[in-house]
Amino acid sequence: MKSEQVFTIDSLGTHIYENEEQLSIGAAKMGQDYIEKVLDNQAEATIVLATGNSQLKFLDILIASHKIDWSRINLLHLDEYLGIEGDNSASFRFYLHERVEKRINPKSFNYLIGDGLEPIEECDRYTQLLKQYPIDLCCLGVGVNGHLAFNEPQVANFDDPHWVKIVKLDQQTRWMQVSQGHFKEFDQVPKYALTVTIPTILSAKKIICLAPGENKAEIIQQMLQEAISTQCPASILRKHSDATLFLDKKSAALLSSPDVSSGE
């Protein structure tokens, strides 16, 4: 029998599941129901997708449901390495093309071009796309240092005037890409990336954030139980009016409240 705990911290709804599989099912169900509701009231919808290991099962379940009319969905994504080609298996364009676009027929799929000749112009181009397609649903993960997209603690700005910007990646983030097998060596991981900014993320009408696994436990504790700060950019989700955080028991293990850390 499914065991799930639900509570709210500030404005952030938080769900804890037994394992990553149940977490992914719960998040996909919420996403599917919301998208169907949006399409009942408007001609098309816009979804911004995340990449990374935390999204794999979620995306598989969301796509496999066959209940979403993807022909009415405009898709964008959160970030991309600077200088990386789209056919590089470590690029987020490749990830999303292989795992999502090839399996559905969306109205549009709008990629950040990491190897564009003029990166600042690419930021401007993507900004105009985001203004053209207001975000109905933004899907997120949380980095081990608390980043959202590539808004690392040292560059995150809750009042950022930019919609998309170029940032230098934290070394911890770059090492994580190696440990997860996306790059063979640290020196292969790009030093810079293009990312949508925190205010762009917060402009989404609804946010679904997945953070499974024991390697996220420390940052989840900081995100939920310490002050809202750019030291943990993900903590700003506590101020969004319709955001939900999905955890499993491993990522929730360090939360201090007995009502949170205990479960069936």
N, C-alpha and C positions, 0 to 999 in steps of 0.2 A: 504494500500500500504506500502511495506517495506521501512523504512527509515534507511539509513546507511551512516555514515560519514567515510571517509578514509583519513588518513594523515600519514606522516612519521616523526619520531623523531630519529635523527641520522640515523641509518640504519634500525630501527625497524618499519615495517609497522603496523599501528594501525587502527582497525575497531571498530566503536561504533554503536551498534544496539539499537533498542527501548527496548528490553527485553531479558531475558535469552533464551527464546525459539528461537527467531530470531538469536541470537548469536550462539547458538548450531547448528542451520541449516547451517549458513554461514561457521562455522569452519569445520563441517563435509563435506560440499561440497568441500572446499579447500583440505581437507585431502584426500577425495575420488579421486578427479581429479589428485592430485599429485601421489598417489599410483598407479593409472592406468597408468600414464605417465611413472613412474619408471619401471613398469612391461612390458611396451612396449619395453624397452631398455635393460632389464636384466632378468635373469631367476627367481630371487627371490628378496624379499625386507625385510628389517628389520625395525620394528616399536617398539619404547619404549613407553610404556603407563604409564600414571599417574592414581592416584586414587583420591578419594575425591568427595564431592558433586558437584563441578563445572564440573566434567567429565560425570556425569550420562546421561544427555540428549544427549550430544555429542556422547557418545559411543552407545547409543540406536539408534540414527539416522545413524551413520556410519555403524553399523551392519545391520540395517534394509534395507539398500539400495540394498543389494544383488548384487552389481556391482563390488565388490572386490573379486578376486580369493585368498581366504585365504589359500588355499593349497600351495601357493607360498610365504607365509609370515612367517617370524620368529619373534616371539614376546618376548620382555623382559619388565621389569618394573623398576621404578626408585628407590624404597626404600621399607624397611620392618622394623617393630619393632624387636629389639633384644630380643630373648627368647620367642617370641610368636609362638604358634602352628598354622599350616596351616588351621586347622578346626575351629579356633577361628573366630567368625563372625566379629571381629574387625581387623583381619589381612588383609593385602593387597593381599595376595595369595587367601584368601577366596573371597574377593571383585572381583578380576579379574577372578577367576574360575567360580563364579556364574554369573557374568554379561557379561563376554566375552567368555571364553574358551568353556563353555557348549553350546554356541549358534553358534559356528563356527567350522571349521576344519582346524586349521593352520598347516603349515609345522612343526613348533615347538613352544612350549610355555615354556619359560625358567624362572623359579621363583627364586627369592632370598629366601633362606631358613633361616628364622629368628631364628629358634630354633635348628640350627645345633650345634653339639658338639664343633666345633672349628670355632668360628666366623671369625677369621683372615683368616683361610683357605677358608672359604666361600667367603670372599672378593676376595681372589686370584682366586678362581674358577670362580666367576662371571666376574672378569676382563678378564680372558681368553675367556669367551663367548663373551664379548663385542668386543674383538680383532678379534674374529672369524667372528662376524656379525657386520660389520660397519653400523652405524645407518643412515638409509635413512630419517626417520621421527621420531621426538621426540615430544610427546604430554605432555604438562605441565599445571600446575596450579600455582598460586602465593599465598603463605601463607600471613596471615595478618601482619606478620613481614617481608615480602619480601622474604621468603625462596623459593628456587627452590629445588624440592625433599626435603630432610632433611638437606640441606646446610643452616643452621641457620646463622644469621649475625655473631655470635661469632665464628663460625667454618668455614665459607665460605672462600675459597681461590681460587682466579681467576687463579692462577698458580699452582694449586694443583698437586703434582707429582703422586698422587694416582688416580686410576680409580674408585675404590669403597672403602669406609672407614666406620668405626664405629664412630658415633658422639653422643654427649650428647644433648638431646632435650631441647629446650627452654621451660620455664614454660608456656609462653603464648601459644605455640604450643600444649602442653599437655592439657591445659584447653580447647582449641578449640576442641579437640577430645571429651571431655566431653559434651561441649555445643551442639555439632552436634549429640550427641547420640551414638557415637561409643563405649564409655565406661560409666558405671554408676557413677563411682567415680574417682576423680583425682588420688588417689593412685593406681588405676588399670592400669593407662596409663604407659607403659614402659618408663624408663628414657633414654634409649639409642636406637639407630636404626642403620641399615645398609643403606647407601645411595650411589648412583652414585655421582660423584663429578661434580663441575662446568665445568672443561675442557671436561669431558666425554659428558655432555649435549651439550656443544658448538661444539663438533665434529660432531653432526648430520648435515646432508646436509640441512635439513629443520626442522624448529621448529614451532609448533602451540601451543600457550599459551592462555588459557581461564581464565578470571578473572571477573566473574559477581558478582553483589551484593553490597549493600551499605557498608557492613563491609570491603570491599576492597578499598573503595574510598581514604582513607588516604594514604595507601601504594602505590596505583597507581599514585597518585600525586607525591609522593617521587620518585617512579621508573622512571617516565617520565620527571619530571621537576626539579629534583635536580641532584647533581653530581653522576656519575657512581661510586659506592662504595660498599664494602661488607656490609656496614650498611643497604643496601637494595640489597641483592644478585641478585634479578631479574633485576636490572638496567643493568647488563652486557648484557642482550639480545639486548640492543641498539647497540651493536658492532657486532652482528651476521649478516652475509651477506644475510640470507634468513630466517628471523623470523617474525612471525605475531602475534600480540597481539589482542585478541578479548575481547571487553568490552561491557557492557550494559550501559544505561544511569545512573544507580545507581552507578556503579563503576567508571564512568567517571565524576561524578558530581562536583568534586573539581578541575578539570583541569582548569587552569586559562585563557587560550586563548579563546577569544570569538568564534573563528572558531571551537574550540574543544567542549566547554561546551554548545554551543547552538545547536539546531537541530530542525528538523521538527517533 
